[in-house]
Amino acid sequence: MTDLKELRDEIDVIDRQIVELFEKRMSVSRQVAEYKISTGKKVFDRAREVSKIDTVKGFAHNEFNKHGIEELFLQIMAMSRKLQYQLLAENGVVGRLPFIAVDEIERSKVRVVFQGVEGAYSQAAMRQYFNSDITSFHVEQWRDAMEAIAEGSADFAVLPIENSTAGSVSDMYDLLVEFENYIVGEQIIRCEHKLLGLPQAELSDIRRIYSHPQALSQCKPYLEEHRDWKTVPLENTAVAAKRVADEKDVSQAAIASEFASDYFGLKVLADKIYVNEANSTRFIIVTNQRVFRKDADKISICFELPHISGSLYNILSHFIYNNVNMTKIESRPITGRNWEYRFFVDFEGNLNDSSVKNALRGIREEAINMRILGNY
């Protein structure tokens, strides 16, 4: 029987040979990049790679090895492309990103639209992000807000994109693709639900509670302590607060924010009635201008992928190779194309960073319809 140490020694010899051959291959890839720089040819040639994979699989002697060779060469060719992208960038062949760096995003004397009614969390987010000397108005639907900035009746829109407990606002991702609008900032608002009543009301007066279904759910343990109260779901917490203020019935209360309390002149009957103290909503600040702050450190992009094995893995490898930290990934079905998806990715970085430029160059070459949604 062959000794285990002898087998390991033999593997070590083979591995050294593999490394030598890999470095030799990458040296040739460097020459290929130099040729492409001089001729303007694209780095990624899908037809060539598919043909190459079929050829090398034919050299293997069983199905297991064929599959292994396919995976191995997919990675080798991916490494070769990344080297070529890097060399293109070093030689200034990076392509221009259609975004302008600015010192600050305008927060004064601008027109801002938010979705919902006055007193909503979105208005609170707007008040926190912008200065007090703005002109603002509200619309009924998220689409209305996107259309307002697209057509120029507003400079910015404030829209919810994610809740820490309920998850992402999926429809918002679809609207970011549909409209040529861009994220330039974000504002996180803690959802600190309170029980609000009329100024003359006492807790003992309350018989009916209005709020958004999500807020009612997030305050369920508190509400279960008052089983004689009837809960009534409404479209949002601000509508609930407004209804209590308008109807002037001391037996009615709303679960809403302190901002709504101040706005509608209501009294806080009970504080901290929610379960999750970390519950927050992230709002995005959107405009129709391709601008970003020079110190922006977060980028959002979206892209589609060919429906083939390993395509998502290969795209995400551009983040790893360029040492770019991805913070979030979401997928949404593509309308009219069954079982195909569009991916939305957030990652750390600035559009002026060389590592980000390299990663985006690779993704743009290999994905379908890659779009930068904003740097903020």
C-alpha positions as a Markdown table, in Angstrom:
| # | Residue | x | y | z |
|---|---|---|---|---|
| 1 | Met | 0.0 | 0.0 | 0.0 |
| 2 | Thr | 1.3 | 3.5 | -0.9 |
| 3 | Asp | 2.2 | 5.6 | 2.1 |
| 4 | Leu | 0.0 | 8.6 | 2.8 |
| 5 | Lys | 3.0 | 10.9 | 3.1 |
| 6 | Glu | 4.2 | 9.8 | -0.4 |
| 7 | Leu | 0.7 | 10.6 | -1.8 |
| 8 | Arg | 0.8 | 14.0 | -0.2 |
| 9 | Asp | 4.3 | 14.7 | -1.5 |
| 10 | Glu | 3.1 | 13.8 | -5.0 |
| 11 | Ile | 0.1 | 16.2 | -4.6 |
| 12 | Asp | 2.6 | 18.9 | -3.5 |
| 13 | Val | 4.6 | 18.4 | -6.7 |
| 14 | Ile | 1.4 | 18.5 | -8.8 |
| 15 | Asp | 0.2 | 21.7 | -7.0 |
| 16 | Arg | 3.5 | 23.4 | -7.7 |
| 17 | Gln | 3.1 | 22.6 | -11.4 |
| 18 | Ile | -0.5 | 23.9 | -11.3 |
| 19 | Val | 0.7 | 27.2 | -9.8 |
| 20 | Glu | 3.5 | 27.5 | -12.4 |
| 21 | Leu | 1.0 | 26.9 | -15.2 |
| 22 | Phe | -1.5 | 29.3 | -13.7 |
| 23 | Glu | 1.1 | 32.1 | -13.5 |
| 24 | Lys | 2.1 | 31.3 | -17.1 |
| 25 | Arg | -1.5 | 31.6 | -18.2 |
| 26 | Met | -2.0 | 34.9 | -16.4 |
| 27 | Ser | 1.1 | 36.2 | -18.1 |
| 28 | Val | -0.4 | 35.4 | -21.4 |
| 29 | Ser | -3.7 | 37.1 | -20.2 |
| 30 | Arg | -1.7 | 40.2 | -19.5 |
| 31 | Gln | -0.5 | 40.2 | -23.1 |
| 32 | Val | -4.1 | 39.7 | -24.3 |
| 33 | Ala | -5.1 | 42.8 | -22.2 |
| 34 | Glu | -2.4 | 44.8 | -23.8 |
| 35 | Tyr | -3.7 | 43.8 | -27.2 |
| 36 | Lys | -7.2 | 44.7 | -26.3 |
| 37 | Ile | -6.1 | 48.1 | -24.9 |
| 38 | Ser | -4.4 | 48.9 | -28.3 |
| 39 | Thr | -7.4 | 47.6 | -30.4 |
| 40 | Gly | -10.3 | 48.6 | -28.2 |
| 41 | Lys | -11.7 | 45.0 | -28.0 |
| 42 | Lys | -14.0 | 44.1 | -25.2 |
| 43 | Val | -12.6 | 41.9 | -22.4 |
| 44 | Phe | -15.6 | 39.5 | -22.1 |
| 45 | Asp | -16.3 | 37.3 | -25.0 |
| 46 | Arg | -19.1 | 34.9 | -23.9 |
| 47 | Ala | -19.1 | 32.8 | -27.1 |
| 48 | Arg | -15.4 | 32.2 | -26.9 |
| 49 | Glu | -15.6 | 31.2 | -23.2 |
| 50 | Val | -18.5 | 28.8 | -23.9 |
| 51 | Ser | -16.5 | 27.2 | -26.7 |
| 52 | Lys | -13.4 | 27.0 | -24.6 |
| 53 | Ile | -15.3 | 25.2 | -21.7 |
| 54 | Asp | -16.7 | 22.7 | -24.1 |
| 55 | Thr | -13.2 | 21.9 | -25.5 |
| 56 | Val | -11.5 | 21.4 | -22.1 |
| 57 | Lys | -14.3 | 19.3 | -20.8 |
| 58 | Gly | -13.7 | 17.0 | -23.7 |
| 59 | Phe | -10.2 | 16.3 | -22.3 |
| 60 | Ala | -11.6 | 14.8 | -19.1 |
| 61 | His | -12.2 | 11.0 | -18.8 |
| 62 | Asn | -15.4 | 10.8 | -16.7 |
| 63 | Glu | -18.4 | 12.9 | -15.9 |
| 64 | Phe | -17.2 | 13.9 | -12.4 |
| 65 | Asn | -14.0 | 15.2 | -13.9 |
| 66 | Lys | -15.8 | 17.0 | -16.7 |
| 67 | His | -17.9 | 18.9 | -14.1 |
| 68 | Gly | -14.8 | 19.7 | -12.1 |
| 69 | Ile | -12.9 | 20.9 | -15.2 |
| 70 | Glu | -15.9 | 23.2 | -16.0 |
| 71 | Glu | -15.8 | 24.8 | -12.6 |
| 72 | Leu | -12.0 | 25.1 | -12.6 |
| 73 | Phe | -11.9 | 26.8 | -16.0 |
| 74 | Leu | -14.8 | 29.1 | -15.2 |
| 75 | Gln | -12.8 | 30.4 | -12.3 |
| 76 | Ile | -9.5 | 30.6 | -14.2 |
| 77 | Met | -11.2 | 32.6 | -17.0 |
| 78 | Ala | -12.9 | 34.8 | -14.4 |
| 79 | Met | -9.4 | 35.5 | -12.8 |
| 80 | Ser | -8.1 | 36.3 | -16.3 |
| 81 | Arg | -10.9 | 38.8 | -17.0 |
| 82 | Lys | -10.3 | 40.5 | -13.6 |
| 83 | Leu | -6.6 | 40.9 | -14.4 |
| 84 | Gln | -7.5 | 42.4 | -17.8 |
| 85 | Tyr | -10.1 | 44.8 | -16.2 |
| 86 | Gln | -7.4 | 45.9 | -13.7 |
| 87 | Leu | -4.8 | 46.6 | -16.5 |
| 88 | Leu | -7.4 | 48.5 | -18.5 |
| 89 | Ala | -8.1 | 50.7 | -15.5 |
| 90 | Glu | -4.3 | 51.2 | -14.9 |
| 91 | Asn | -4.0 | 52.4 | -18.5 |
| 92 | Gly | -6.9 | 54.8 | -18.1 |
| 93 | Val | -9.4 | 52.7 | -20.1 |
| 94 | Val | -12.2 | 52.9 | -17.6 |
| 95 | Gly | -15.0 | 54.6 | -19.3 |
| 96 | Arg | -16.8 | 57.6 | -17.9 |
| 97 | Leu | -19.4 | 57.1 | -15.2 |
| 98 | Pro | -22.3 | 59.5 | -15.9 |
| 99 | Phe | -22.3 | 60.9 | -12.4 |
| 100 | Ile | -21.0 | 64.2 | -11.1 |
| 101 | Ala | -19.4 | 64.5 | -7.7 |
| 102 | Val | -20.6 | 67.5 | -5.5 |
| 103 | Asp | -19.5 | 68.8 | -2.1 |
| 104 | Glu | -23.1 | 68.7 | -0.7 |
| 105 | Ile | -26.6 | 67.6 | -1.6 |
| 106 | Glu | -28.8 | 70.7 | -1.6 |
| 107 | Arg | -31.0 | 70.7 | 1.6 |
| 108 | Ser | -32.3 | 74.3 | 1.5 |
| 109 | Lys | -34.7 | 76.2 | -0.8 |
| 110 | Val | -35.6 | 73.0 | -2.7 |
| 111 | Arg | -39.0 | 71.4 | -3.5 |
| 112 | Val | -39.5 | 68.0 | -1.8 |
| 113 | Val | -42.3 | 65.5 | -2.2 |
| 114 | Phe | -43.1 | 62.7 | 0.2 |
| 115 | Gln | -45.7 | 59.9 | 0.0 |
| 116 | Gly | -48.5 | 59.6 | 2.4 |
| 117 | Val | -50.3 | 62.2 | 4.5 |
| 118 | Glu | -48.9 | 65.0 | 6.7 |
| 119 | Gly | -47.7 | 63.6 | 10.0 |
| 120 | Ala | -46.4 | 60.4 | 8.4 |
| 121 | Tyr | -43.0 | 58.9 | 9.2 |
| 122 | Ser | -41.9 | 59.9 | 5.7 |
| 123 | Gln | -42.6 | 63.6 | 6.5 |
| 124 | Ala | -40.6 | 63.1 | 9.7 |
| 125 | Ala | -37.7 | 61.7 | 7.6 |
| 126 | Met | -38.0 | 64.7 | 5.3 |
| 127 | Arg | -37.8 | 67.1 | 8.3 |
| 128 | Gln | -34.7 | 65.4 | 9.6 |
| 129 | Tyr | -32.8 | 65.3 | 6.3 |
| 130 | Phe | -33.7 | 68.7 | 4.8 |
| 131 | Asn | -33.5 | 72.2 | 6.4 |
| 132 | Ser | -36.6 | 74.0 | 7.4 |
| 133 | Asp | -36.7 | 76.5 | 4.5 |
| 134 | Ile | -37.9 | 74.0 | 1.9 |
| 135 | Thr | -41.2 | 73.8 | 0.0 |
| 136 | Ser | -42.9 | 70.4 | 0.4 |
| 137 | Phe | -46.0 | 68.6 | -0.6 |
| 138 | His | -47.3 | 65.1 | -0.3 |
| 139 | Val | -48.8 | 62.6 | -2.8 |
| 140 | Glu | -50.9 | 59.5 | -2.4 |
| 141 | Gln | -48.7 | 56.8 | -4.1 |
| 142 | Trp | -45.0 | 56.2 | -4.4 |
| 143 | Arg | -45.3 | 56.3 | -8.1 |
| 144 | Asp | -46.7 | 59.8 | -7.9 |
| 145 | Ala | -43.6 | 60.9 | -6.0 |
| 146 | Met | -41.3 | 59.3 | -8.6 |
| 147 | Glu | -43.3 | 61.1 | -11.4 |
| 148 | Ala | -43.1 | 64.4 | -9.6 |
| 149 | Ile | -39.3 | 64.4 | -9.6 |
| 150 | Ala | -39.1 | 62.9 | -13.1 |
| 151 | Glu | -41.3 | 65.7 | -14.6 |
| 152 | Gly | -39.6 | 68.4 | -12.5 |
| 153 | Ser | -42.4 | 69.5 | -10.2 |
| 154 | Ala | -40.2 | 68.4 | -7.2 |
| 155 | Asp | -36.4 | 68.4 | -6.8 |
| 156 | Phe | -36.3 | 65.5 | -4.3 |
| 157 | Ala | -38.6 | 62.7 | -3.1 |
| 158 | Val | -38.5 | 60.9 | 0.3 |
| 159 | Leu | -39.5 | 57.3 | 0.0 |
| 160 | Pro | -39.3 | 54.2 | 2.3 |
| 161 | Ile | -37.1 | 51.4 | 1.0 |
| 162 | Glu | -36.7 | 49.1 | 4.0 |
| 163 | Asn | -38.0 | 48.3 | 7.5 |
| 164 | Ser | -35.8 | 46.5 | 10.0 |
| 165 | Thr | -38.6 | 44.1 | 11.0 |
| 166 | Ala | -40.9 | 44.0 | 7.9 |
| 167 | Gly | -38.1 | 43.9 | 5.4 |
| 168 | Ser | -37.7 | 45.6 | 2.0 |
| 169 | Val | -40.3 | 47.7 | 0.2 |
| 170 | Ser | -40.3 | 45.5 | -2.9 |
| 171 | Asp | -42.4 | 47.9 | -5.1 |
| 172 | Met | -39.8 | 50.6 | -4.5 |
| 173 | Tyr | -37.1 | 48.6 | -6.2 |
| 174 | Asp | -39.3 | 48.2 | -9.3 |
| 175 | Leu | -39.9 | 52.0 | -9.4 |
| 176 | Leu | -36.1 | 52.6 | -9.2 |
| 177 | Val | -35.7 | 50.6 | -12.3 |
| 178 | Glu | -38.7 | 52.1 | -14.2 |
| 179 | Phe | -37.7 | 55.8 | -13.6 |
| 180 | Glu | -34.4 | 57.5 | -14.4 |
| 181 | Asn | -34.2 | 58.8 | -10.8 |
| 182 | Tyr | -31.2 | 58.3 | -8.5 |
| 183 | Ile | -30.6 | 57.9 | -4.7 |
| 184 | Val | -28.5 | 60.7 | -3.2 |
| 185 | Gly | -29.1 | 60.2 | 0.5 |
| 186 | Glu | -30.8 | 58.2 | 3.1 |
| 187 | Gln | -32.5 | 58.9 | 6.5 |
| 188 | Ile | -33.3 | 56.3 | 9.1 |
| 189 | Ile | -36.3 | 56.9 | 11.4 |
| 190 | Arg | -36.9 | 54.8 | 14.5 |
| 191 | Cys | -40.5 | 53.6 | 14.6 |
| 192 | Glu | -41.2 | 54.5 | 18.2 |
| 193 | His | -45.0 | 53.9 | 18.3 |
| 194 | Lys | -47.0 | 55.7 | 20.9 |
| 195 | Leu | -50.6 | 55.7 | 21.9 |
| 196 | Leu | -52.1 | 59.1 | 21.0 |
| 197 | Gly | -55.4 | 60.6 | 22.1 |
| 198 | Leu | -57.2 | 63.9 | 22.3 |
| 199 | Pro | -55.7 | 66.4 | 24.7 |
| 200 | Gln | -58.6 | 65.9 | 27.2 |
| 201 | Ala | -58.6 | 62.1 | 26.9 |
| 202 | Glu | -57.4 | 59.7 | 29.6 |
| 203 | Leu | -56.3 | 56.1 | 29.2 |
| 204 | Ser | -59.5 | 55.0 | 30.9 |
| 205 | Asp | -61.6 | 56.7 | 28.1 |
| 206 | Ile | -60.2 | 54.6 | 25.3 |
| 207 | Arg | -62.3 | 52.0 | 23.5 |
| 208 | Arg | -61.1 | 52.1 | 19.8 |
| 209 | Ile | -57.6 | 52.1 | 18.4 |
| 210 | Tyr | -56.6 | 53.1 | 14.8 |
| 211 | Ser | -53.3 | 52.4 | 13.1 |
| 212 | His | -51.5 | 50.6 | 10.3 |
| 213 | Pro | -51.8 | 46.8 | 10.5 |
| 214 | Gln | -48.0 | 46.6 | 10.9 |
| 215 | Ala | -48.0 | 49.0 | 13.8 |
| 216 | Leu | -50.9 | 47.1 | 15.4 |
| 217 | Ser | -48.9 | 43.9 | 15.1 |
| 218 | Gln | -45.7 | 45.5 | 16.5 |
| 219 | Cys | -47.7 | 46.6 | 19.6 |
| 220 | Lys | -49.6 | 43.4 | 20.0 |
| 221 | Pro | -48.4 | 42.5 | 23.6 |
| 222 | Tyr | -49.5 | 45.9 | 24.8 |
| 223 | Leu | -52.9 | 45.7 | 23.1 |
| 224 | Glu | -53.5 | 42.3 | 24.6 |
| 225 | Glu | -53.4 | 43.9 | 28.0 |
| 226 | His | -56.5 | 45.9 | 26.9 |
| 227 | Arg | -58.8 | 43.2 | 25.4 |
| 228 | Asp | -61.8 | 45.5 | 25.6 |
| 229 | Trp | -60.3 | 47.9 | 23.0 |
| 230 | Lys | -61.3 | 47.4 | 19.4 |
| 231 | Thr | -58.5 | 47.7 | 16.9 |
| 232 | Val | -59.2 | 49.2 | 13.4 |
| 233 | Pro | -56.6 | 49.0 | 10.7 |
| 234 | Leu | -56.0 | 52.0 | 8.4 |
| 235 | Glu | -53.7 | 52.7 | 5.5 |
| 236 | Asn | -51.0 | 54.3 | 7.7 |
| 237 | Thr | -50.3 | 55.7 | 11.2 |
| 238 | Ala | -50.6 | 59.3 | 10.2 |
| 239 | Val | -54.1 | 58.7 | 8.8 |
| 240 | Ala | -55.0 | 57.1 | 12.1 |
| 241 | Ala | -53.7 | 60.2 | 14.1 |
| 242 | Lys | -55.5 | 62.6 | 11.8 |
| 243 | Arg | -58.8 | 60.6 | 12.2 |
| 244 | Val | -58.6 | 60.9 | 16.0 |
| 245 | Ala | -57.8 | 64.6 | 15.8 |
| 246 | Asp | -60.6 | 65.3 | 13.3 |
| 247 | Glu | -63.4 | 63.2 | 14.9 |
| 248 | Lys | -62.7 | 64.6 | 18.4 |
| 249 | Asp | -64.0 | 61.5 | 20.2 |
| 250 | Val | -62.2 | 60.9 | 23.5 |
| 251 | Ser | -62.8 | 57.2 | 23.3 |
| 252 | Gln | -60.6 | 56.9 | 20.2 |
| 253 | Ala | -56.8 | 56.7 | 20.0 |
| 254 | Ala | -54.2 | 56.1 | 17.4 |
| 255 | Ile | -50.9 | 54.3 | 17.4 |
| 256 | Ala | -48.5 | 56.6 | 15.7 |
| 257 | Ser | -45.3 | 58.6 | 16.1 |
| 258 | Glu | -44.4 | 61.5 | 18.4 |
| 259 | Phe | -44.0 | 63.5 | 15.2 |
| 260 | Ala | -47.7 | 62.8 | 14.4 |
| 261 | Ser | -48.6 | 63.7 | 18.0 |
| 262 | Asp | -47.0 | 67.1 | 17.7 |
| 263 | Tyr | -48.3 | 67.7 | 14.2 |
| 264 | Phe | -52.0 | 66.9 | 15.0 |
| 265 | Gly | -52.0 | 68.3 | 18.5 |
| 266 | Leu | -52.6 | 64.9 | 20.2 |
| 267 | Lys | -51.6 | 63.8 | 23.7 |
| 268 | Val | -49.3 | 60.8 | 24.4 |
| 269 | Leu | -51.4 | 58.4 | 26.5 |
| 270 | Ala | -48.8 | 55.6 | 26.6 |
| 271 | Asp | -45.2 | 55.6 | 25.5 |
| 272 | Lys | -42.9 | 52.7 | 24.3 |
| 273 | Ile | -45.8 | 50.3 | 23.6 |
| 274 | Tyr | -43.9 | 48.5 | 20.8 |
| 275 | Val | -42.1 | 45.2 | 21.1 |
| 276 | Asn | -38.9 | 45.8 | 19.1 |
| 277 | Glu | -36.9 | 48.8 | 20.3 |
| 278 | Ala | -34.6 | 48.5 | 17.2 |
| 279 | Asn | -37.5 | 48.8 | 14.8 |
| 280 | Ser | -36.6 | 51.4 | 12.2 |
| 281 | Thr | -37.4 | 52.4 | 8.6 |
| 282 | Arg | -34.8 | 53.5 | 6.1 |
| 283 | Phe | -35.9 | 56.2 | 3.7 |
| 284 | Ile | -34.1 | 57.1 | 0.5 |
| 285 | Ile | -33.7 | 60.6 | -0.9 |
| 286 | Val | -34.2 | 60.5 | -4.6 |
| 287 | Thr | -33.6 | 63.0 | -7.4 |
| 288 | Asn | -33.5 | 63.0 | -11.2 |
| 289 | Gln | -29.9 | 64.4 | -11.3 |
| 290 | Arg | -26.9 | 62.0 | -11.6 |
| 291 | Val | -25.0 | 63.5 | -8.6 |
| 292 | Phe | -23.2 | 62.1 | -5.6 |
| 293 | Arg | -21.4 | 63.6 | -2.6 |
| 294 | Lys | -17.6 | 63.4 | -2.8 |
| 295 | Asp | -17.6 | 61.6 | 0.6 |
| 296 | Ala | -20.4 | 59.2 | -0.2 |
| 297 | Asp | -19.7 | 55.7 | 1.0 |
| 298 | Lys | -22.5 | 53.5 | -0.2 |
| 299 | Ile | -23.5 | 52.4 | -3.7 |
| 300 | Ser | -26.7 | 50.8 | -5.0 |
| 301 | Ile | -26.8 | 49.0 | -8.3 |
| 302 | Cys | -29.1 | 46.6 | -10.1 |
| 303 | Phe | -28.6 | 44.1 | -12.9 |
| 304 | Glu | -30.0 | 41.1 | -14.7 |
| 305 | Leu | -28.2 | 37.9 | -15.4 |
| 306 | Pro | -28.1 | 35.3 | -18.1 |
| 307 | His | -30.1 | 32.2 | -17.0 |
| 308 | Ile | -27.1 | 29.9 | -16.7 |
| 309 | Ser | -25.4 | 28.1 | -13.9 |
| 310 | Gly | -22.9 | 30.1 | -11.9 |
| 311 | Ser | -23.8 | 33.5 | -13.4 |
| 312 | Leu | -24.6 | 35.2 | -10.0 |
| 313 | Tyr | -21.5 | 33.7 | -8.4 |
| 314 | Asn | -19.3 | 35.1 | -11.1 |
| 315 | Ile | -20.8 | 38.5 | -10.8 |
| 316 | Leu | -20.5 | 38.6 | -7.0 |
| 317 | Ser | -16.8 | 37.5 | -7.3 |
| 318 | His | -16.0 | 41.0 | -8.7 |
| 319 | Phe | -16.7 | 42.4 | -5.2 |
| 320 | Ile | -14.5 | 39.8 | -3.6 |
| 321 | Tyr | -11.6 | 40.3 | -6.0 |
| 322 | Asn | -11.6 | 44.0 | -5.6 |
| 323 | Asn | -12.0 | 43.8 | -1.8 |
| 324 | Val | -15.4 | 45.6 | -1.9 |
| 325 | Asn | -17.8 | 44.9 | 0.9 |
| 326 | Met | -21.3 | 44.0 | -0.2 |
| 327 | Thr | -23.9 | 44.8 | 2.4 |
| 328 | Lys | -27.2 | 43.7 | 0.9 |
| 329 | Ile | -28.7 | 41.8 | -2.0 |
| 330 | Glu | -32.3 | 41.5 | -3.1 |
| 331 | Ser | -34.0 | 39.9 | -6.1 |
| 332 | Arg | -37.2 | 40.9 | -7.9 |
| 333 | Pro | -39.0 | 38.9 | -10.7 |
| 334 | Ile | -38.7 | 40.6 | -14.1 |
| 335 | Thr | -42.2 | 41.4 | -15.5 |
| 336 | Gly | -43.1 | 39.3 | -18.5 |
| 337 | Arg | -40.2 | 36.9 | -18.2 |
| 338 | Asn | -41.1 | 33.9 | -16.1 |
| 339 | Trp | -38.4 | 32.6 | -13.6 |
| 340 | Glu | -36.0 | 35.4 | -14.4 |
| 341 | Tyr | -34.9 | 37.9 | -11.8 |
| 342 | Arg | -33.3 | 41.3 | -11.4 |
| 343 | Phe | -30.8 | 41.7 | -8.6 |
| 344 | Phe | -30.3 | 44.8 | -6.4 |
| 345 | Val | -27.0 | 45.1 | -4.5 |
| 346 | Asp | -25.8 | 47.6 | -1.9 |
| 347 | Phe | -22.1 | 47.8 | -1.2 |
| 348 | Glu | -19.6 | 50.1 | 0.4 |
| 349 | Gly | -17.5 | 52.5 | -1.6 |
| 350 | Asn | -17.4 | 55.7 | -3.7 |
| 351 | Leu | -17.7 | 56.0 | -7.5 |
| 352 | Asn | -14.2 | 57.6 | -7.5 |
| 353 | Asp | -12.6 | 54.6 | -5.8 |
| 354 | Ser | -10.4 | 52.6 | -8.2 |
| 355 | Ser | -11.6 | 49.3 | -6.6 |
| 356 | Val | -15.2 | 50.3 | -7.2 |
| 357 | Lys | -14.5 | 51.3 | -10.8 |
| 358 | Asn | -12.9 | 47.9 | -11.4 |
| 359 | Ala | -15.7 | 46.0 | -9.8 |
| 360 | Leu | -18.4 | 48.0 | -11.8 |
| 361 | Arg | -16.4 | 47.5 | -15.0 |
| 362 | Gly | -16.4 | 43.8 | -14.6 |
| 363 | Ile | -20.1 | 43.6 | -13.6 |
| 364 | Arg | -21.1 | 45.9 | -16.5 |
| 365 | Glu | -19.3 | 43.7 | -19.0 |
| 366 | Glu | -20.7 | 40.4 | -17.7 |
| 367 | Ala | -24.2 | 41.3 | -16.5 |
| 368 | Ile | -27.3 | 42.4 | -18.5 |
| 369 | Asn | -28.6 | 46.0 | -18.1 |
| 370 | Met | -26.5 | 47.0 | -15.1 |
| 371 | Arg | -27.5 | 50.3 | -13.6 |
| 372 | Ile | -26.0 | 52.5 | -10.9 |
| 373 | Leu | -29.0 | 53.6 | -8.7 |
| 374 | Gly | -27.0 | 56.0 | -6.6 |
| 375 | Asn | -23.9 | 56.7 | -4.5 |
| 376 | Tyr | -24.8 | 58.3 | -1.1 |
